[in-house]
Amino acid sequence: MTLKFFGEVGPERLDVISEAIRFAAEGAGPLALRLGELGAFPSRSRPRVLWVGIEAEPSLEVLQDRIERGCEAIGFPPEGAPFQPHVTLGRVREGQRLPSRGLDDHAEGFEPVTFVAQELVLYESMLTTKGPRYESRLTLNLAS
């Protein structure tokens, strides 16, 4: 689940981003989360991104807002759209389509899962010929 997307950032900014995230996450504690409904951006009828929603207590939104504000203070503008917690499952490639009820057919048999998020991780995404590769640059234990 992405709480803040930074875009292309030079390595010299990593320390200041890490510090802003540490400060924002201070005292957050573990987050009780639940996988919710299946969905698509921009819409179910014209999906480009397939996702599963995340249901959470207000503490998740508070954490995301603290990260957003802390990063704005160091030069990263806010997202602009309201926070909609989700996990991206995949993307529909250009020129491809899902069957008209494809997402609905899968949603009918979907059972929500409850879990606890205990870590906050800052990842660096590197595009390769085999697709993106993700490397952890900071891991914070929310339980401590």
N, CA, C and O atoms as a GROMACS GRO file, in nm:
protein
  576
    1MET      N    1   0.085  -0.117   0.000
    1MET     CA    2   0.000   0.000   0.000
    1MET      C    3   0.090   0.123   0.000
    1MET      O    4   0.181   0.132   0.082
    2THR      N    5   0.066   0.214  -0.087
    2THR     CA    6   0.147   0.335  -0.097
    2THR      C    7   0.084   0.446  -0.015
    2THR      O    8  -0.032   0.481  -0.034
    3LEU      N    9   0.162   0.502   0.078
    3LEU     CA   10   0.116   0.616   0.156
    3LEU      C   11   0.162   0.747   0.094
    3LEU      O   12   0.095   0.850   0.110
    4LYS      N   13   0.275   0.745   0.024
    4LYS     CA   14   0.327   0.865  -0.042
    4LYS      C   15   0.414   0.821  -0.158
    4LYS      O   16   0.504   0.739  -0.142
    5PHE      N   17   0.386   0.875  -0.276
    5PHE     CA   18   0.468   0.848  -0.394
    5PHE      C   19   0.554   0.972  -0.419
    5PHE      O   20   0.502   1.083  -0.429
    6PHE      N   21   0.685   0.953  -0.430
    6PHE     CA   22   0.778   1.065  -0.443
    6PHE      C   23   0.817   1.095  -0.588
    6PHE      O   24   0.861   1.206  -0.618
    7GLY      N   25   0.801   0.999  -0.676
    7GLY     CA   26   0.848   1.020  -0.812
    7GLY      C   27   0.999   1.005  -0.818
    7GLY      O   28   1.060   0.943  -0.732
    8GLU      N   29   1.058   1.063  -0.921
    8GLU     CA   30   1.203   1.052  -0.938
    8GLU      C   31   1.274   1.147  -0.841
    8GLU      O   32   1.249   1.268  -0.840
    9VAL      N   33   1.361   1.089  -0.759
    9VAL     CA   34   1.429   1.164  -0.654
    9VAL      C   35   1.577   1.128  -0.656
    9VAL      O   36   1.612   1.011  -0.667
   10GLY      N   37   1.661   1.227  -0.644
   10GLY     CA   38   1.805   1.203  -0.639
   10GLY      C   39   1.846   1.139  -0.507
   10GLY      O   40   1.780   1.161  -0.405
   11PRO      N   41   1.954   1.060  -0.508
   11PRO     CA   42   1.999   0.990  -0.385
   11PRO      C   43   2.035   1.085  -0.271
   11PRO      O   44   2.032   1.047  -0.155
   12GLU      N   45   2.070   1.208  -0.305
   12GLU     CA   46   2.107   1.305  -0.201
   12GLU      C   47   1.987   1.346  -0.116
   12GLU      O   48   2.006   1.405  -0.009
   13ARG      N   49   1.866   1.316  -0.160
   13ARG     CA   50   1.744   1.352  -0.084
   13ARG      C   51   1.698   1.240   0.011
   13ARG      O   52   1.608   1.262   0.092
   14LEU      N   53   1.759   1.123   0.002
   14LEU     CA   54   1.715   1.009   0.081
   14LEU      C   55   1.716   1.037   0.231
   14LEU      O   56   1.620   1.001   0.301
   15ASP      N   57   1.820   1.100   0.282
   15ASP     CA   58   1.829   1.125   0.426
   15ASP      C   59   1.717   1.217   0.475
   15ASP      O   60   1.658   1.192   0.580
   16VAL      N   61   1.688   1.321   0.400
   16VAL     CA   62   1.585   1.416   0.443
   16VAL      C   63   1.445   1.353   0.432
   16VAL      O   64   1.358   1.379   0.515
   17ILE      N   65   1.422   1.271   0.331
   17ILE     CA   66   1.295   1.199   0.319
   17ILE      C   67   1.281   1.100   0.434
   17ILE      O   68   1.175   1.090   0.496
   18SER      N   69   1.387   1.026   0.462
   18SER     CA   70   1.385   0.928   0.571
   18SER      C   71   1.353   0.995   0.704
   18SER      O   72   1.275   0.943   0.784
   19GLU      N   73   1.413   1.109   0.727
   19GLU     CA   74   1.390   1.182   0.852
   19GLU      C   75   1.245   1.229   0.862
   19GLU      O   76   1.184   1.221   0.970
   20ALA      N   77   1.189   1.278   0.753
   20ALA     CA   78   1.049   1.322   0.753
   20ALA      C   79   0.955   1.205   0.781
   20ALA      O   80   0.856   1.220   0.854
   21ILE      N   81   0.984   1.089   0.724
   21ILE     CA   82   0.901   0.972   0.746
   21ILE      C   83   0.914   0.923   0.891
   21ILE      O   84   0.815   0.887   0.953
   22ARG      N   85   1.037   0.922   0.943
   22ARG     CA   86   1.057   0.883   1.084
   22ARG      C   87   0.975   0.971   1.178
   22ARG      O   88   0.907   0.922   1.268
   23PHE      N   89   0.982   1.101   1.154
   23PHE     CA   90   0.909   1.196   1.238
   23PHE      C   91   0.758   1.174   1.226
   23PHE      O   92   0.688   1.173   1.327
   24ALA      N   93   0.708   1.155   1.105
   24ALA     CA   94   0.564   1.136   1.082
   24ALA      C   95   0.514   1.007   1.147
   24ALA      O   96   0.401   1.003   1.196
   25ALA      N   97   0.595   0.903   1.148
   25ALA     CA   98   0.553   0.772   1.198
   25ALA      C   99   0.570   0.757   1.349
   25ALA      O  100   0.525   0.658   1.407
   26GLU      N  101   0.635   0.854   1.412
   26GLU     CA  102   0.661   0.845   1.555
   26GLU      C  103   0.531   0.825   1.632
   26GLU      O  104   0.439   0.905   1.621
   27GLY      N  105   0.525   0.718   1.711
   27GLY     CA  106   0.408   0.692   1.794
   27GLY      C  107   0.287   0.637   1.720
   27GLY      O  108   0.180   0.624   1.780
   28ALA      N  109   0.301   0.604   1.592
   28ALA     CA  110   0.186   0.557   1.514
   28ALA      C  111   0.132   0.424   1.564
   28ALA      O  112   0.010   0.406   1.570
   29GLY      N  113   0.218   0.333   1.601
   29GLY     CA  114   0.175   0.201   1.646
   29GLY      C  115   0.130   0.112   1.531
   29GLY      O  116   0.108   0.161   1.420
   30PRO      N  117   0.115  -0.017   1.557
   30PRO     CA  118   0.069  -0.111   1.454
   30PRO      C  119  -0.069  -0.070   1.404
   30PRO      O  120  -0.148  -0.010   1.477
   31LEU      N  121  -0.098  -0.104   1.278
   31LEU     CA  122  -0.224  -0.064   1.216
   31LEU      C  123  -0.308  -0.188   1.183
   31LEU      O  124  -0.264  -0.274   1.108
   32ALA      N  125  -0.428  -0.196   1.240
   32ALA     CA  126  -0.520  -0.305   1.208
   32ALA      C  127  -0.585  -0.272   1.074
   32ALA      O  128  -0.649  -0.168   1.059
   33LEU      N  129  -0.568  -0.360   0.976
   33LEU     CA  130  -0.617  -0.337   0.840
   33LEU      C  131  -0.700  -0.455   0.794
   33LEU      O  132  -0.691  -0.565   0.847
   34ARG      N  133  -0.782  -0.429   0.693
   34ARG     CA  134  -0.865  -0.535   0.636
   34ARG      C  135  -0.873  -0.514   0.486
   34ARG      O  136  -0.905  -0.404   0.439
   35LEU      N  137  -0.844  -0.619   0.411
   35LEU     CA  138  -0.862  -0.611   0.266
   35LEU      C  139  -1.011  -0.599   0.240
   35LEU      O  140  -1.090  -0.676   0.293
   36GLY      N  141  -1.049  -0.503   0.158
   36GLY     CA  142  -1.189  -0.476   0.131
   36GLY      C  143  -1.231  -0.522  -0.007
   36GLY      O  144  -1.199  -0.634  -0.048
   37GLU      N  145  -1.301  -0.436  -0.077
   37GLU     CA  146  -1.356  -0.473  -0.208
   37GLU      C  147  -1.254  -0.459  -0.320
   37GLU      O  148  -1.156  -0.386  -0.309
   38LEU      N  149  -1.279  -0.531  -0.428
   38LEU     CA  150  -1.198  -0.518  -0.549
   38LEU      C  151  -1.248  -0.397  -0.626
   38LEU      O  152  -1.368  -0.369  -0.628
   39GLY      N  153  -1.157  -0.326  -0.690
   39GLY     CA  154  -1.196  -0.209  -0.767
   39GLY      C  155  -1.098  -0.180  -0.879
   39GLY      O  156  -1.004  -0.255  -0.902
   40ALA      N  157  -1.123  -0.069  -0.948
   40ALA     CA  158  -1.039  -0.031  -1.062
   40ALA      C  159  -1.034   0.121  -1.073
   40ALA      O  160  -1.130   0.190  -1.041
   41PHE      N  161  -0.922   0.171  -1.120
   41PHE     CA  162  -0.906   0.312  -1.156
   41PHE      C  163  -0.897   0.319  -1.307
   41PHE      O  164  -0.832   0.229  -1.361
   42PRO      N  165  -0.951   0.412  -1.380
   42PRO     CA  166  -1.036   0.518  -1.329
   42PRO      C  167  -1.177   0.471  -1.296
   42PRO      O  168  -1.246   0.538  -1.219
   43SER      N  169  -1.223   0.360  -1.353
   43SER     CA  170  -1.357   0.308  -1.320
   43SER      C  171  -1.361   0.158  -1.350
   43SER      O  172  -1.274   0.105  -1.418
   44ARG      N  173  -1.462   0.090  -1.298
   44ARG     CA  174  -1.478  -0.053  -1.324
   44ARG      C  175  -1.510  -0.080  -1.471
   44ARG      O  176  -1.474  -0.185  -1.524
   45SER      N  177  -1.576   0.015  -1.536
   45SER     CA  178  -1.612  -0.006  -1.677
   45SER      C  179  -1.494   0.018  -1.771
   45SER      O  180  -1.492  -0.034  -1.882
   46ARG      N  181  -1.396   0.096  -1.727
   46ARG     CA  182  -1.276   0.122  -1.809
   46ARG      C  183  -1.151   0.110  -1.723
   46ARG      O  184  -1.081   0.209  -1.701
   47PRO      N  185  -1.124  -0.009  -1.673
   47PRO     CA  186  -1.013  -0.024  -1.578
   47PRO      C  187  -0.875  -0.009  -1.644
   47PRO      O  188  -0.851  -0.061  -1.752
   48ARG      N  189  -0.787   0.062  -1.576
   48ARG     CA  190  -0.645   0.070  -1.612
   48ARG      C  191  -0.560   0.009  -1.501
   48ARG      O  192  -0.457  -0.052  -1.527
   49VAL      N  193  -0.607   0.027  -1.377
   49VAL     CA  194  -0.539  -0.028  -1.259
   49VAL      C  195  -0.641  -0.108  -1.180
   49VAL      O  196  -0.750  -0.060  -1.150
   50LEU      N  197  -0.605  -0.232  -1.145
   50LEU     CA  198  -0.691  -0.318  -1.063
   50LEU      C  199  -0.637  -0.315  -0.920
   50LEU      O  200  -0.516  -0.325  -0.899
   51TRP      N  201  -0.726  -0.302  -0.823
   51TRP     CA  202  -0.682  -0.289  -0.685
   51TRP      C  203  -0.778  -0.358  -0.589
   51TRP      O  204  -0.891  -0.391  -0.624
   52VAL      N  205  -0.729  -0.379  -0.466
   52VAL     CA  206  -0.813  -0.422  -0.356
   52VAL      C  207  -0.806  -0.312  -0.250
   52VAL      O  208  -0.697  -0.268  -0.212
   53GLY      N  209  -0.923  -0.268  -0.205
   53GLY     CA  210  -0.929  -0.160  -0.107
   53GLY      C  211  -0.882  -0.206   0.030
   53GLY      O  212  -0.885  -0.325   0.063
   54ILE      N  213  -0.838  -0.109   0.109
   54ILE     CA  214  -0.795  -0.135   0.246
   54ILE      C  215  -0.889  -0.060   0.339
   54ILE      O  216  -0.907   0.061   0.327
   55GLU      N  217  -0.949  -0.133   0.432
   55GLU     CA  218  -1.033  -0.072   0.534
   55GLU      C  219  -0.948  -0.062   0.661
   55GLU      O  220  -0.880  -0.157   0.699
   56ALA      N  221  -0.954   0.054   0.726
   56ALA     CA  222  -0.869   0.075   0.842
   56ALA      C  223  -0.935   0.173   0.939
   56ALA      O  224  -1.028   0.246   0.904
   57GLU      N  225  -0.884   0.172   1.059
   57GLU     CA  226  -0.924   0.272   1.158
   57GLU      C  227  -0.866   0.406   1.115
   57GLU      O  228  -0.776   0.411   1.031
   58PRO      N  229  -0.916   0.516   1.172
   58PRO     CA  230  -0.866   0.649   1.134
   58PRO      C  231  -0.715   0.668   1.150
   58PRO      O  232  -0.658   0.759   1.090
   59SER      N  233  -0.650   0.584   1.230
   59SER     CA  234  -0.506   0.599   1.252
   59SER      C  235  -0.426   0.586   1.122
   59SER      O  236  -0.319   0.646   1.111
   60LEU      N  237  -0.475   0.510   1.025
   60LEU     CA  238  -0.405   0.499   0.896
   60LEU      C  239  -0.410   0.633   0.823
   60LEU      O  240  -0.308   0.678   0.770
   61GLU      N  241  -0.526   0.695   0.819
   61GLU     CA  242  -0.539   0.824   0.751
   61GLU      C  243  -0.457   0.932   0.823
   61GLU      O  244  -0.401   1.020   0.758
   62VAL      N  245  -0.451   0.925   0.955
   62VAL     CA  246  -0.370   1.020   1.031
   62VAL      C  247  -0.222   1.003   0.993
   62VAL      O  248  -0.153   1.102   0.969
   63LEU      N  249  -0.174   0.879   0.988
   63LEU     CA  250  -0.035   0.852   0.950
   63LEU      C  251  -0.008   0.903   0.809
   63LEU      O  252   0.093   0.970   0.786
   64GLN      N  253  -0.095   0.874   0.715
   64GLN     CA  254  -0.075   0.918   0.577
   64GLN      C  255  -0.072   1.070   0.569
   64GLN      O  256   0.009   1.127   0.497
   65ASP      N  257  -0.160   1.136   0.643
   65ASP     CA  258  -0.164   1.283   0.643
   65ASP      C  259  -0.037   1.341   0.705
   65ASP      O  260   0.016   1.442   0.656
   66ARG      N  261   0.013   1.279   0.811
   66ARG     CA  262   0.138   1.327   0.872
   66ARG      C  263   0.256   1.312   0.775
   66ARG      O  264   0.341   1.400   0.767
   67ILE      N  265   0.258   1.202   0.701
   67ILE     CA  266   0.364   1.183   0.601
   67ILE      C  267   0.349   1.287   0.490
   67ILE      O  268   0.447   1.347   0.448
   68GLU      N  269   0.226   1.307   0.444
   68GLU     CA  270   0.200   1.405   0.337
   68GLU      C  271   0.246   1.545   0.378
   68GLU      O  272   0.314   1.613   0.302
   69ARG      N  273   0.208   1.586   0.499
   69ARG     CA  274   0.245   1.721   0.546
   69ARG      C  275   0.395   1.734   0.570
   69ARG      O  276   0.455   1.836   0.536
   70GLY      N  277   0.454   1.630   0.630
   70GLY     CA  278   0.598   1.635   0.656
   70GLY      C  279   0.678   1.642   0.527
   70GLY      O  280   0.781   1.709   0.520
   71CYS      N  281   0.632   1.572   0.425
   71CYS     CA  282   0.704   1.573   0.297
   71CYS      C  283   0.677   1.700   0.218
   71CYS      O  284   0.761   1.743   0.138
   72GLU      N  285   0.563   1.760   0.240
   72GLU     CA  286   0.537   1.891   0.177
   72GLU      C  287   0.637   1.994   0.230
   72GLU      O  288   0.685   2.080   0.156
   73ALA      N  289   0.667   1.985   0.358
   73ALA     CA  290   0.761   2.079   0.421
   73ALA      C  291   0.902   2.066   0.364
   73ALA      O  292   0.982   2.159   0.376
   74ILE      N  293   0.935   1.951   0.303
   74ILE     CA  294   1.068   1.933   0.245
   74ILE      C  295   1.064   1.938   0.092
   74ILE      O  296   1.159   1.896   0.025
   75GLY      N  297   0.954   1.990   0.037
   75GLY     CA  298   0.950   2.017  -0.106
   75GLY      C  299   0.875   1.918  -0.194
   75GLY      O  300   0.887   1.924  -0.316
   76PHE      N  301   0.797   1.827  -0.135
   76PHE     CA  302   0.719   1.731  -0.214
   76PHE      C  303   0.571   1.767  -0.202
   76PHE      O  304   0.512   1.746  -0.096
   77PRO      N  305   0.512   1.820  -0.307
   77PRO     CA  306   0.374   1.865  -0.298
   77PRO      C  307   0.277   1.751  -0.266
   77PRO      O  308   0.304   1.635  -0.298
   78PRO      N  309   0.164   1.785  -0.201
   78PRO     CA  310   0.066   1.682  -0.170
   78PRO      C  311   0.008   1.620  -0.297
   78PRO      O  312   0.013   1.680  -0.404
   79GLU      N  313  -0.045   1.502  -0.282
   79GLU     CA  314  -0.098   1.425  -0.395
   79GLU      C  315  -0.206   1.499  -0.471
   79GLU      O  316  -0.212   1.491  -0.594
   80GLY      N  317  -0.293   1.571  -0.400
   80GLY     CA  318  -0.400   1.643  -0.468
   80GLY      C  319  -0.532   1.571  -0.463
   80GLY      O  320  -0.637   1.635  -0.452
   81ALA      N  321  -0.532   1.440  -0.471
   81ALA     CA  322  -0.654   1.361  -0.461
   81ALA      C  323  -0.667   1.308  -0.318
   81ALA      O  324  -0.565   1.288  -0.252
   82PRO      N  325  -0.789   1.286  -0.271
   82PRO     CA  326  -0.804   1.229  -0.137
   82PRO      C  327  -0.739   1.092  -0.128
   82PRO      O  328  -0.736   1.016  -0.225
   83PHE      N  329  -0.686   1.060  -0.011
   83PHE     CA  330  -0.622   0.932   0.014
   83PHE      C  331  -0.726   0.821   0.004
   83PHE      O  332  -0.829   0.826   0.071
   84GLN      N  333  -0.700   0.723  -0.080
   84GLN     CA  334  -0.787   0.607  -0.097
   84GLN      C  335  -0.702   0.483  -0.078
   84GLN      O  336  -0.642   0.434  -0.174
   85PRO      N  337  -0.695   0.430   0.045
   85PRO     CA  338  -0.603   0.318   0.072
   85PRO      C  339  -0.638   0.195  -0.011
   85PRO      O  340  -0.753   0.150  -0.014
   86HIS      N  341  -0.536   0.142  -0.078
   86HIS     CA  342  -0.555   0.025  -0.164
   86HIS      C  343  -0.421  -0.040  -0.191
   86HIS      O  344  -0.315   0.020  -0.171
   87VAL      N  345  -0.427  -0.163  -0.237
   87VAL     CA  346  -0.308  -0.234  -0.286
   87VAL      C  347  -0.331  -0.260  -0.433
   87VAL      O  348  -0.433  -0.318  -0.472
   88THR      N  349  -0.236  -0.217  -0.515
   88THR     CA  350  -0.247  -0.240  -0.659
   88THR      C  351  -0.220  -0.387  -0.689
   88THR      O  352  -0.118  -0.442  -0.648
   89LEU      N  353  -0.313  -0.448  -0.760
   89LEU     CA  354  -0.299  -0.589  -0.798
   89LEU      C  355  -0.235  -0.602  -0.936
   89LEU      O  356  -0.162  -0.698  -0.961
   90GLY      N  357  -0.262  -0.507  -1.023
   90GLY     CA  358  -0.206  -0.514  -1.157
   90GLY      C  359  -0.257  -0.400  -1.243
   90GLY      O  360  -0.342  -0.321  -1.202
   91ARG      N  361  -0.203  -0.393  -1.362
   91ARG     CA  362  -0.242  -0.290  -1.458
   91ARG      C  363  -0.291  -0.356  -1.585
   91ARG      O  364  -0.243  -0.463  -1.623
   92VAL      N  365  -0.387  -0.292  -1.650
   92VAL     CA  366  -0.437  -0.340  -1.777
   92VAL      C  367  -0.351  -0.274  -1.884
   92VAL      O  368  -0.345  -0.152  -1.894
   93ARG      N  369  -0.285  -0.356  -1.963
   93ARG     CA  370  -0.194  -0.302  -2.065
   93ARG      C  371  -0.269  -0.225  -2.172
   93ARG      O  372  -0.386  -0.252  -2.201
   94GLU      N  373  -0.200  -0.128  -2.229
   94GLU     CA  374  -0.256  -0.048  -2.337
   94GLU      C  375  -0.308  -0.140  -2.448
   94GLU      O  376  -0.237  -0.230  -2.492
   95GLY      N  377  -0.430  -0.116  -2.490
   95GLY     CA  378  -0.489  -0.195  -2.597
   95GLY      C  379  -0.556  -0.322  -2.550
   95GLY      O  380  -0.621  -0.390  -2.630
   96GLN      N  381  -0.543  -0.358  -2.422
   96GLN     CA  382  -0.605  -0.478  -2.367
   96GLN      C  383  -0.734  -0.439  -2.295
   96GLN      O  384  -0.752  -0.325  -2.254
   97ARG      N  385  -0.822  -0.536  -2.279
   97ARG     CA  386  -0.948  -0.512  -2.207
   97ARG      C  387  -0.977  -0.630  -2.117
   97ARG      O  388  -0.935  -0.743  -2.143
   98LEU      N  389  -1.049  -0.603  -2.010
   98LEU     CA  390  -1.102  -0.710  -1.926
   98LEU      C  391  -1.238  -0.751  -1.980
   98LEU      O  392  -1.306  -0.669  -2.042
   99PRO      N  393  -1.279  -0.875  -1.958
   99PRO     CA  394  -1.417  -0.912  -1.993
   99PRO      C  395  -1.514  -0.818  -1.920
   99PRO      O  396  -1.481  -0.768  -1.812
  100SER      N  397  -1.630  -0.794  -1.976
  100SER     CA  398  -1.723  -0.694  -1.922
  100SER      C  399  -1.756  -0.715  -1.774
  100SER      O  400  -1.774  -0.617  -1.702
  101ARG      N  401  -1.764  -0.839  -1.727
  101ARG     CA  402  -1.792  -0.864  -1.586
  101ARG      C  403  -1.672  -0.928  -1.515
  101ARG      O  404  -1.688  -0.989  -1.409
  102GLY      N  405  -1.556  -0.916  -1.573
  102GLY     CA  406  -1.437  -0.984  -1.520
  102GLY      C  407  -1.410  -0.953  -1.375
  102GLY      O  408  -1.387  -1.044  -1.295
  103LEU      N  409  -1.411  -0.827  -1.339
  103LEU     CA  410  -1.384  -0.788  -1.201
  103LEU      C  411  -1.498  -0.831  -1.110
  103LEU      O  412  -1.474  -0.879  -0.999
  104ASP      N  413  -1.620  -0.814  -1.155
  104ASP     CA  414  -1.737  -0.854  -1.075
  104ASP      C  415  -1.738  -1.004  -1.049
  104ASP      O  416  -1.771  -1.047  -0.939
  105ASP      N  417  -1.701  -1.083  -1.148
  105ASP     CA  418  -1.698  -1.229  -1.131
  105ASP      C  419  -1.601  -1.270  -1.020
  105ASP      O  420  -1.630  -1.361  -0.943
  106HIS      N  421  -1.487  -1.204  -1.012
  106HIS     CA  422  -1.388  -1.236  -0.909
  106HIS      C  423  -1.430  -1.180  -0.774
  106HIS      O  424  -1.401  -1.241  -0.671
  107ALA      N  425  -1.496  -1.065  -0.773
  107ALA     CA  426  -1.536  -1.002  -0.647
  107ALA      C  427  -1.638  -1.086  -0.572
  107ALA      O  428  -1.642  -1.084  -0.449
  108GLU      N  429  -1.720  -1.161  -0.644
  108GLU     CA  430  -1.825  -1.241  -0.579
  108GLU      C  431  -1.768  -1.348  -0.487
  108GLU      O  432  -1.828  -1.378  -0.384
  109GLY      N  433  -1.655  -1.406  -0.519
  109GLY     CA  434  -1.595  -1.511  -0.437
  109GLY      C  435  -1.486  -1.461  -0.345
  109GLY      O  436  -1.418  -1.541  -0.281
  110PHE      N  437  -1.467  -1.331  -0.338
  110PHE     CA  438  -1.358  -1.271  -0.262
  110PHE      C  439  -1.394  -1.264  -0.113
  110PHE      O  440  -1.501  -1.214  -0.078
  111GLU      N  441  -1.307  -1.313  -0.027
  111GLU     CA  442  -1.328  -1.304   0.117
  111GLU      C  443  -1.227  -1.209   0.177
  111GLU      O  444  -1.106  -1.228   0.162
  112PRO      N  445  -1.275  -1.105   0.246
  112PRO     CA  446  -1.183  -1.009   0.308
  112PRO      C  447  -1.091  -1.075   0.410
  112PRO      O  448  -1.128  -1.172   0.475
  113VAL      N  449  -0.970  -1.022   0.423
  113VAL     CA  450  -0.869  -1.073   0.515
  113VAL      C  451  -0.829  -0.960   0.608
  113VAL      O  452  -0.804  -0.848   0.565
  114THR      N  453  -0.821  -0.991   0.738
  114THR     CA  454  -0.777  -0.893   0.837
  114THR      C  455  -0.631  -0.922   0.872
  114THR      O  456  -0.591  -1.038   0.884
  115PHE      N  457  -0.553  -0.816   0.889
  115PHE     CA  458  -0.412  -0.831   0.925
  115PHE      C  459  -0.364  -0.706   0.996
  115PHE      O  460  -0.435  -0.606   1.001
  116VAL      N  461  -0.243  -0.713   1.051
  116VAL     CA  462  -0.185  -0.599   1.122
  116VAL      C  463  -0.057  -0.558   1.051
  116VAL      O  464   0.033  -0.640   1.030
  117ALA      N  465  -0.049  -0.430   1.013
  117ALA     CA  466   0.074  -0.376   0.954
  117ALA      C  467   0.164  -0.332   1.069
  117ALA      O  468   0.126  -0.248   1.151
  118GLN      N  469   0.283  -0.389   1.074
  118GLN     CA  470   0.376  -0.358   1.181
  118GLN      C  471   0.500  -0.283   1.135
  118GLN      O  472   0.582  -0.241   1.216
  119GLU      N  473   0.513  -0.266   1.002
  119GLU     CA  474   0.629  -0.195   0.948
  119GLU      C  475   0.585  -0.091   0.846
  119GLU      O  476   0.484  -0.105   0.778
  120LEU      N  477   0.664   0.012   0.839
  120LEU     CA  478   0.650   0.115   0.736
  120LEU      C  479   0.782   0.113   0.660
  120LEU      O  480   0.889   0.127   0.720
  121VAL      N  481   0.775   0.095   0.528
  121VAL     CA  482   0.897   0.078   0.448
  121VAL      C  483   0.901   0.183   0.338
  121VAL      O  484   0.802   0.207   0.269
  122LEU      N  485   1.017   0.246   0.323
  122LEU     CA  486   1.043   0.336   0.211
  122LEU      C  487   1.115   0.255   0.105
  122LEU      O  488   1.225   0.204   0.128
  123TYR      N  489   1.053   0.242  -0.012
  123TYR     CA  490   1.111   0.165  -0.121
  123TYR      C  491   1.161   0.256  -0.231
  123TYR      O  492   1.104   0.362  -0.257
  124GLU      N  493   1.268   0.213  -0.294
  124GLU     CA  494   1.315   0.275  -0.417
  124GLU      C  495   1.277   0.181  -0.531
  124GLU      O  496   1.301   0.060  -0.524
  125SER      N  497   1.218   0.236  -0.634
  125SER     CA  498   1.177   0.158  -0.750
  125SER      C  499   1.276   0.186  -0.862
  125SER      O  500   1.301   0.301  -0.897
  126MET      N  501   1.332   0.078  -0.918
  126MET     CA  502   1.424   0.092  -1.031
  126MET      C  503   1.365   0.019  -1.151
  126MET      O  504   1.336  -0.101  -1.143
  127LEU      N  505   1.348   0.090  -1.259
  127LEU     CA  506   1.294   0.028  -1.380
  127LEU      C  507   1.403  -0.050  -1.450
  127LEU      O  508   1.512   0.002  -1.475
  128THR      N  509   1.372  -0.175  -1.483
  128THR     CA  510   1.466  -0.259  -1.556
  128THR      C  511   1.395  -0.315  -1.679
  128THR      O  512   1.274  -0.296  -1.695
  129THR      N  513   1.468  -0.382  -1.764
  129THR     CA  514   1.407  -0.441  -1.884
  129THR      C  515   1.310  -0.553  -1.847
  129THR      O  516   1.224  -0.590  -1.927
  130LYS      N  517   1.324  -0.608  -1.726
  130LYS     CA  518   1.235  -0.715  -1.679
  130LYS      C  519   1.122  -0.660  -1.593
  130LYS      O  520   1.048  -0.737  -1.531
  131GLY      N  521   1.106  -0.530  -1.588
  131GLY     CA  522   1.004  -0.467  -1.505
  131GLY      C  523   1.068  -0.398  -1.386
  131GLY      O  524   1.190  -0.400  -1.371
  132PRO      N  525   0.986  -0.337  -1.299
  132PRO     CA  526   1.043  -0.265  -1.186
  132PRO      C  527   1.102  -0.359  -1.081
  132PRO      O  528   1.053  -0.470  -1.061
  133ARG      N  529   1.206  -0.311  -1.016
  133ARG     CA  530   1.269  -0.382  -0.904
  133ARG      C  531   1.262  -0.287  -0.785
  133ARG      O  532   1.290  -0.168  -0.798
  134TYR      N  533   1.224  -0.339  -0.670
  134TYR     CA  534   1.206  -0.256  -0.551
  134TYR      C  535   1.310  -0.292  -0.446
  134TYR      O  536   1.333  -0.409  -0.416
  135GLU      N  537   1.373  -0.188  -0.390
  135GLU     CA  538   1.470  -0.208  -0.283
  135GLU      C  539   1.432  -0.122  -0.164
  135GLU      O  540   1.401  -0.004  -0.178
  136SER      N  541   1.434  -0.183  -0.046
  136SER     CA  542   1.403  -0.112   0.077
  136SER      C  543   1.515  -0.015   0.111
  136SER      O  544   1.632  -0.052   0.110
  137ARG      N  545   1.479   0.109   0.142
  137ARG     CA  546   1.578   0.210   0.183
  137ARG      C  547   1.564   0.250   0.328
  137ARG      O  548   1.656   0.305   0.388
  138LEU      N  549   1.445   0.222   0.387
  138LEU     CA  550   1.420   0.252   0.527
  138LEU      C  551   1.308   0.161   0.574
  138LEU      O  552   1.206   0.148   0.506
  139THR      N  553   1.324   0.097   0.689
  139THR     CA  554   1.219   0.016   0.748
  139THR      C  555   1.201   0.060   0.892
  139THR      O  556   1.295   0.060   0.971
  140LEU      N  557   1.077   0.098   0.926
  140LEU     CA  558   1.046   0.141   1.061
  140LEU      C  559   0.951   0.040   1.123
  140LEU      O  560   0.854  -0.002   1.060
  141ASN      N  561   0.980   0.000   1.246
  141ASN     CA  562   0.894  -0.091   1.319
  141ASN      C  563   0.787  -0.005   1.390
  141ASN      O  564   0.820   0.073   1.479
  142LEU      N  565   0.661  -0.020   1.349
  142LEU     CA  566   0.554   0.061   1.406
  142LEU      C  567   0.520   0.018   1.549
  142LEU      O  568   0.456   0.093   1.623
  143ALA      N  569   0.561  -0.101   1.587
  143ALA     CA  570   0.528  -0.152   1.719
  143ALA      C  571   0.618  -0.094   1.829
  143ALA      O  572   0.585  -0.104   1.947
  144SER      N  573   0.730  -0.034   1.791
  144SER     CA  574   0.820   0.017   1.895
  144SER      C  575   0.805   0.165   1.916
  144SER      O  576   0.874   0.223   2.001
   0.00000   0.00000   0.00000
